[in-house]
């Protein structure tokens, strides 16, 4: 049992608590702020509704995240349209997974824990926060894999 805990601890230190992961996390915070700002502008100023507002925010924030992570975190030698597309697919999978997890946590919070969002409006952020927090390491390792796998692939100029 103690050996398993030590192995988990060593994994966390060697893979998660690194400069690369911290850079990824900082970019993630900026990415989240961009997403929230674009969503707010689209929803409140342009009256696009939640779906279009979230879609626009997702596209802009994800594009920023790709370039910031390519430059500061994963630093691939080659940046290609195929790499960009692969990274966007990871972002899309993360968005879909986050939405499903958020829905599930939201259901649990309201129905099992009997939290009334109208009485405690701050509680509405718990479900998406927990879902995002769970997905951060998965997104990190997924993007690390995609950047490595697509780094050596050069686009043909046909």
N, C-alpha and C positions, 0 to 999 in steps of 0.2 A: 504494500500500500504506500509506504513512504517513498519507495523507488518510483512508483507511478507519479506521485505528486512532484517529485524532483524532476522527472522527465518532462512533465507538463510545464513546470516552471522554467526549465532550460529551453524548451521550445519557444515559450513566450518571449524570453529574453533574446534568444538568437534570431527569431523570425519577426517578432512584432515590435519590440522596443528597439528599433533601429532608426538611424537618421533617415533612411529611405521611407520607412513607414510613417515617421513623424512628418516628413515633407508631404506625403500622400494625405495625411490627416489635415494638415494646414490648408492644402489645396481643396480638400473636401469641405472645410468650414467656409472658405471663400465661395466655393461652388454653391453651397447651400444658401448663402446670402444673396448671390446672384439670382438663384432660382426663386427665392422668396420675393425679391424686389420685382423681377419681371412678372411673376404671378400677380403681385399686388397691382402693378401698373395695368396689366392686361385686364384684370378682373374689375378693378375699381375705376380706372380712367377710360378704358376702351370698351368696357361692358361686354367682354367676349364670353363670359360664363366660365365655370370651373374647368370644363374639359379643354377648351381651346386655350385658356390661360395657362393651365398646367402643361399642355403640349408645347406651347411657345417657350415657357420657362424651362422645360426639360431640354428642348433642343439647344437653346442658347447656353444654358449652364453646362450641358454635356460637351458642347463644342469647346467651351473654355477649358473644361476639365481635361479633355483630350490633349490640347496643346500645352497646358500647364504641366500635366503629368509627363508628357513626352519630353519637355524641356528640362524640368527640374527633378522628376522622380525616377523615371525608368530610362531615360536618355538613350533611345534607340539610335543607331547609326543611320538608318533609313526610315523616313516617314513617307508612307505611300497611301494612296487612296484605299487599298485593300486593308491596310492596318487601321486606318480611320474607321472603315466600315466594320471591322471586327470589334474594335473598341466600342463603337456605338451599339453593336449587338449585345455586348456585355452590359452596357448601361441600360438598354431596353429590357434585358432579362432581369436586371436588378430592379428596375421600376415596377415591372409586373410582379416580381416576388415581394417587393416592399408593399405594393397595394394589397396583395393577398394576406400577408402577415398583418398589415395594419387593420384590415377588415376583421381578421380573426381576433387580434388583441382588443380591438374596439368592441367586438361582440362580448368577449369575456369581461371586459371592464364594466360594460353596461348591464349585462344580463346575469353574470355569475357574481360579480362584486357589488352589483346594484348601485353603481355610481351614476348620479344624475348630472349629466353635462350642463343642464340649464342652471343648476345650483352652484356648480364649480366649473366655470368655463375654462380655467387653466388645465383641467384634466383632459381636454380634447387633444392636447399635444402628447400625452403619454404613449398612446398606441403607435403613432408614426415615429416617435423618438426611439422606442424599444425596437421596432422593426428595422430602422436605419442602423442603430447600434449593432444589432446582430449581423447585419449584412456588410459592415465595414471590412472585417478581415476577409470575408469571402470575396468581396469586390477587389481588395488589394491583391490577393493571390491570383484571381482570375485575370486581372489586368497585367500583372507581372508575367503570367504565362503568355498572354496574347502579344504583349510587346516583344518578348523573347522569340516567340514562334514566328512573328511577322517581320522581325528585324532583318533577317538575312535574305528576305524575298524582295527582289528588285522588280519593279514594273517594267514590262516590255514596252518599247516605244514603237508601236505599230501604227 
